[in-house]
Amino acid sequence: MRAFEKAAGARVYRVAAGALEELRQRIESLDRRAARLGCEPIRLRDTGERDRNGNALVVLHGRAPALAGWSLAAIVECHAGKVSVRPVSDAGERLAAETLARGWCEHCGLRRRRTRTFVVVHLATGETRQVGSGCLRDFLGRQDPERACRQAERLALAREQLECAQQTSTTQSTGRGEAAVESLAVHAAHVIRADGWVARARAHERGVVASADRARQSLERTPDAPGPDDRALAQAALRWARTLLASKPDATRFEREAVAVAGAEGALGRREQGLVCALIAVYRQRRARSRHLAQPGTRLETTVLVERVTPRRSHRYGTVYRCELIDADVNRLVWWQTGDSPLRAGQVIALVGRVERHTRFGDTPVTVVSHCRTRRAGGRADKETSAVTGSDKATPEEAWHG
């Protein structure tokens, strides 16, 4: 493999042949974003070679940004006291997290509460330096590092996509029984609902088992342990990630990674298992922290996911449909639909209506909307339909009660 990498002139990744096209599309998406930012192109090249398990051998082409004789090699991130390295170039691949100091900048000599620093490598001597993001401009002789940092982020994301694909193909090839997304998510919901979420870093400090590892143990040892509520929570969280988060224009890094893992097929590695558990925990937390939207009587325009549609009998309308909705931040809404074809659970729609009132489901704020127009997200608006309001509740069942 090393000889092949030397001949190829770059690191070679093993990727399942069936996943190659989807992976290529993801890299092309990153390349388009890089082009819009004026950055160097990023390309995935299939060498045409296959290993004994049928995996494709691919190479990532993308030039690491260089300024004033220094090249950006890696992005160093620190969260919850843990240092992680996101390689940008082959030089960054050789860096070990334990050799890098948390929040340290070798330019100003100060250790601060930094969440991100950069490792740069001198092109002539190979010398490395860890520099804080705020010091990069001064370190590089007043040159603007903004574009270089954007290119570094794109390259890091591309390498992460390839690492994930390689890890998945490796676990499938070696026959290790890694958990599929849906199966693990159900057991993650089961352990999180019972005992809350514990990250691996915090679990190590406390001397307890992390939620991801407990979920994996539950899947292996007690596959029938989850109940209907666990399955409902897991399905709702995955659907939220695959629909609303996937279309969110300003998604955070965690949200982008959650979208990727929610759409993964087949085996999951250790890191991806932790991400699935974090996704369940974040969805559950945001749902519990729902907030009221806008003020009663004002216009509301938002994109929502239809979580549940329940038909109810009405003296005036015959049948009304109580539509339970969430937005991208998992704020909860309800709309009593009386006209046109009823919405379907799982739809993502652009909704324009009026805030009828604010209510609560237990301690959770819920926004009741009326006089709504809907369209599929990105589609054409449907005609306006009516809604049951506070003064038109023919039966107690039609009244909002959460």
C-alpha positions in Angstrom: 0.0 0.0 0.0 2.8 2.4 0.8 4.5 1.7 -2.5 1.3 2.3 -4.3 0.9 5.6 -2.4 4.4 6.6 -3.3 3.6 5.9 -7.0 0.3 7.8 -6.8 2.1 10.8 -5.1 -0.6 11.1 -2.4 -2.4 9.2 0.3 -4.6 6.4 -1.1 -7.9 5.6 0.6 -9.9 2.3 0.4 -13.6 2.9 -0.3 -16.4 0.5 -1.0 -17.0 0.5 -4.7 -20.8 0.8 -4.2 -20.3 4.0 -2.2 -17.9 5.6 -4.7 -20.5 7.6 -6.6 -22.1 9.1 -3.6 -18.7 10.0 -2.1 -17.7 11.6 -5.4 -20.8 13.8 -5.3 -20.0 14.9 -1.7 -16.5 15.9 -2.7 -17.8 17.7 -5.8 -20.2 19.7 -3.5 -17.2 20.7 -1.4 -15.3 21.7 -4.6 -18.2 23.9 -5.8 -18.2 25.7 -2.4 -14.4 26.1 -2.6 -14.7 27.5 -6.1 -17.3 30.1 -5.0 -14.8 31.2 -2.3 -12.0 31.5 -4.8 -10.1 28.5 -3.4 -8.1 25.8 -5.1 -10.0 22.9 -6.7 -10.6 19.7 -4.7 -10.9 16.5 -6.7 -11.5 12.8 -6.0 -9.7 10.4 -8.4 -10.4 6.8 -8.8 -7.1 5.1 -9.6 -8.9 2.2 -11.2 -7.3 -0.3 -8.8 -9.2 -2.5 -6.4 -8.0 -4.4 -3.3 -8.8 -8.1 -2.6 -12.1 -7.2 -1.0 -13.2 -5.2 -4.1 -12.7 -1.8 -2.5 -11.8 1.1 -4.8 -8.4 2.8 -4.2 -8.9 6.5 -4.5 -6.8 9.6 -4.2 -7.8 13.1 -3.0 -6.3 16.0 -5.0 -6.3 19.4 -3.3 -3.4 21.8 -2.7 -2.9 22.8 0.9 -3.0 26.6 1.2 0.4 28.3 1.5 1.4 31.8 2.5 4.7 33.5 3.1 6.6 30.2 2.8 4.3 28.4 5.3 1.7 25.8 4.4 -1.4 25.0 6.5 -1.1 21.4 7.6 -3.9 20.8 10.1 -6.7 22.4 12.1 -6.5 21.8 15.8 -9.8 21.9 17.7 -10.4 21.7 21.4 -13.8 20.8 23.0 -14.5 19.7 26.5 -10.7 19.7 27.2 -10.0 17.2 24.4 -7.7 18.1 21.5 -8.5 16.7 18.1 -6.5 17.1 14.8 -8.2 17.7 11.5 -5.5 17.1 8.8 -5.4 19.4 5.7 -2.4 17.9 4.0 -0.2 14.8 4.3 2.0 16.6 6.8 -1.1 17.0 9.0 -1.7 13.3 8.8 1.5 12.7 10.7 0.6 14.9 13.6 -0.5 13.4 16.9 -3.0 15.1 19.1 -1.0 14.4 22.3 2.0 16.5 20.9 -0.2 19.6 20.6 -1.0 21.9 23.5 -4.6 23.0 24.2 -5.1 26.7 23.4 -1.4 27.3 22.8 0.1 29.7 20.3 3.8 29.6 19.5 3.7 33.0 17.9 2.4 35.1 20.8 3.5 32.6 23.5 0.1 32.7 25.2 -2.1 29.9 26.3 -5.7 31.0 26.0 -9.2 29.5 25.9 -9.0 28.9 22.2 -11.3 26.4 20.5 -9.2 26.4 17.3 -5.6 26.8 16.3 -3.6 26.0 13.2 -0.5 24.0 12.6 1.7 25.4 9.8 4.7 23.8 8.2 7.6 25.7 6.6 7.9 24.6 3.0 11.7 24.8 2.9 12.7 23.5 6.3 9.8 21.3 7.4 9.6 23.2 10.7 6.1 23.2 12.3 4.4 25.8 14.4 1.1 25.9 16.3 -0.5 29.3 15.8 -3.7 30.8 17.1 -6.3 31.9 14.6 -6.0 35.5 15.8 -2.3 35.5 15.3 -2.2 34.0 11.8 -2.2 37.4 10.0 0.7 38.8 12.1 2.6 35.5 11.9 2.3 35.5 8.1 3.7 39.0 7.7 0.3 40.8 7.6 -1.0 38.7 4.7 -4.7 37.9 4.8 -5.1 34.3 5.8 -8.9 34.2 5.5 -9.0 32.5 2.1 -6.3 30.0 3.2 -8.4 29.1 6.3 -11.5 28.5 4.1 -9.5 26.2 1.8 -8.1 24.4 4.9 -11.6 23.8 6.2 -12.8 22.4 2.8 -9.8 20.1 2.6 -10.3 18.9 6.2 -14.0 18.1 5.4 -13.0 16.2 2.3 -10.5 14.1 4.2 -13.0 13.4 6.9 -15.5 12.2 4.3 -12.9 9.8 3.0 -11.8 8.6 6.4 -15.4 7.8 7.3 -15.9 6.0 4.0 -12.7 4.0 4.5 -13.6 3.1 8.1 -17.0 1.9 6.9 -15.5 -0.2 4.1 -12.9 -1.7 6.4 -15.4 -2.8 9.1 -17.6 -4.3 6.4 -14.7 -6.2 4.8 -13.4 -7.6 8.1 -16.8 -8.7 9.2 -16.9 -6.8 12.4 -20.6 -6.5 13.5 -20.8 -2.7 13.6 -24.2 -1.3 14.2 -26.4 0.2 11.5 -27.8 3.7 12.1 -31.4 2.8 12.8 -30.6 -0.1 15.1 -28.0 1.8 17.2 -30.3 4.9 17.3 -33.1 2.9 18.9 -30.8 1.6 21.6 -29.2 5.1 22.1 -32.7 6.4 22.7 -33.3 3.6 25.2 -30.2 4.3 27.3 -30.5 8.1 27.0 -34.1 8.1 28.1 -33.2 6.0 31.1 -30.0 7.6 32.3 -29.3 10.7 30.2 -26.4 11.3 27.9 -22.8 10.9 28.9 -20.1 11.8 26.4 -17.0 9.6 26.1 -14.7 12.3 27.4 -16.9 12.9 30.5 -17.3 9.2 31.0 -13.6 8.7 31.2 -13.3 11.5 33.8 -16.1 10.0 35.9 -15.1 6.4 35.5 -18.4 5.4 33.9 -19.6 3.9 30.6 -20.3 6.4 27.8 -23.8 6.4 26.3 -22.5 5.3 22.9 -20.8 2.2 24.5 -23.9 1.4 26.6 -26.1 1.7 23.5 -23.8 -0.7 21.7 -23.8 -3.1 24.6 -27.6 -2.9 24.8 -27.8 -3.7 21.0 -25.6 -6.8 21.4 -26.8 -8.2 24.7 -30.5 -7.1 25.0 -31.7 -6.4 21.4 -35.4 -6.4 22.6 -34.9 -3.9 25.4 -36.1 -0.7 23.6 -39.8 0.0 23.8 -42.2 1.9 21.5 -41.2 5.3 23.0 -37.5 4.6 22.3 -38.3 3.7 18.7 -40.4 6.8 18.2 -37.7 9.0 19.6 -35.0 7.5 17.4 -37.1 7.7 14.3 -38.0 11.3 15.0 -34.4 12.3 15.6 -33.1 10.6 12.4 -36.0 12.1 10.4 -35.2 15.6 11.7 -31.5 15.2 10.8 -32.3 13.8 7.3 -34.8 16.5 6.4 -34.7 19.8 8.3 -31.0 19.8 9.2 -30.0 18.6 5.7 -31.7 21.7 4.3 -30.5 24.2 6.9 -28.3 26.8 5.2 -26.3 27.8 8.3 -25.8 24.4 9.9 -23.1 24.1 12.5 -20.3 21.5 12.2 -22.1 19.1 14.5 -25.3 19.5 12.5 -23.4 18.8 9.2 -21.9 15.7 10.7 -25.3 14.6 12.2 -26.8 14.8 8.7 -23.9 12.7 7.3 -24.2 10.0 9.9 -28.0 9.9 9.8 -27.8 9.2 6.0 -25.0 6.6 6.4 -25.6 3.1 5.1 -24.2 -0.1 6.6 -21.6 -0.3 9.3 -20.7 2.5 11.7 -17.3 3.1 13.3 -16.7 4.1 16.9 -16.8 7.8 16.2 -20.0 7.5 14.2 -21.6 5.6 17.0 -20.9 8.4 19.4 -22.3 10.9 16.9 -25.6 8.9 16.6 -26.0 9.0 20.4 -25.2 12.8 20.4 -27.8 13.3 17.7 -30.5 11.6 19.8 -29.5 13.6 22.9 -29.5 16.9 21.1 -32.8 16.3 19.4 -34.4 15.3 22.8 -32.9 18.4 24.5 -34.0 20.8 21.8 -37.5 19.4 21.8 -37.7 19.9 25.5 -36.5 23.5 25.1 -39.0 24.4 22.5 -39.9 28.1 22.5 -42.9 30.1 21.4 -42.5 31.7 17.9 -43.5 35.3 17.1 -46.4 37.0 18.8 -50.1 36.1 18.6 -51.8 37.8 15.7 -48.6 38.2 13.7 -47.5 36.6 10.5 -45.2 33.6 10.7 -43.1 32.1 7.8 -40.9 29.1 8.5 -39.9 25.6 7.2 -41.3 22.7 9.2 -41.3 19.0 9.4 -44.6 17.3 9.8 -44.2 14.9 12.7 -47.7 13.6 13.2 -51.2 14.1 11.6 -54.2 13.0 13.6 -57.8 13.1 12.2 -60.6 14.3 14.5 -64.3 14.5 14.0 -65.8 18.0 13.8 -69.5 19.1 13.8 -68.6 22.0 11.4 -66.0 20.5 9.1 -66.7 16.8 9.3 -63.0 15.9 9.8 -60.2 18.1 10.8 -56.5 17.1 11.0 -54.3 18.1 13.9 -50.8 18.6 12.4 -47.9 18.5 14.8 -44.9 20.3 13.4 -41.3 21.2 14.3 -38.9 23.7 12.8 -35.2 23.3 12.3 -34.5 24.2 16.0 -37.2 21.7 17.1 -39.6 24.4 18.2 -43.0 22.8 18.3 -46.1 24.0 16.4 -49.6 22.7 15.9 -52.1 23.5 13.0 -55.7 22.3 12.8 -56.0 21.7 9.0 -59.6 21.8 7.7 -59.2 22.0 3.9 -57.4 20.4 1.0 -55.5 17.1 1.2 -54.2 16.5 4.7 -50.5 16.8 5.3 -48.5 13.6 5.7 -46.0 12.7 8.4 -42.5 13.1 7.2 -43.2 16.0 4.8 -41.0 19.1 4.9 -43.0 22.1 4.0 -42.7 25.9 3.8 -45.5 27.3 5.9 -46.9 30.8 6.0 -49.6 31.6 8.5 -50.7 33.5 11.5 -49.8 32.8 15.1 -53.2 32.1 16.7 -52.0 31.7 20.3 -49.2 30.3 22.6 -49.9 27.2 24.6 -48.0 24.5 26.4 -47.7 20.7 26.4 -46.8 20.1 30.0 -43.9 22.5 30.5 -43.1 22.7 26.7 -44.1 25.8 24.8 -46.1 25.2 21.7 -47.1 27.7 19.0 -50.6 27.3 17.5 -50.9 28.6 13.9 -53.9 29.2 11.7 -54.9 30.5 8.2 -51.9 28.7 6.7 -50.6 28.4 3.2 -48.2 25.6 2.5 -45.8 24.4 -0.2 -43.1 21.8 -0.3 -39.8 23.3 0.8 -38.5 25.0 -2.4 -41.7 24.4 -4.2 -44.8 26.4 -5.3 -47.3 27.7 -2.8 -50.7 25.9 -2.4 -53.9 27.8 -2.0 -54.8 29.1 1.4 -56.6 26.7 3.7 -58.6 27.4 6.8 -57.9 26.2 10.4 -59.9 25.7 13.5 -59.3 28.5 16.0 -59.8 28.9 19.6 -63.5 29.8 19.2 -64.3 26.8 17.0 -63.7 23.7 18.9 -66.7 21.4 18.4 -65.5 18.7 20.7 -63.0 18.5 23.6 -60.9 16.2 21.5 -60.4 18.9 18.9 -59.0 21.3 21.6 -55.3 21.5 21.9 -54.1 19.5 24.8 -50.6 18.5 23.7 
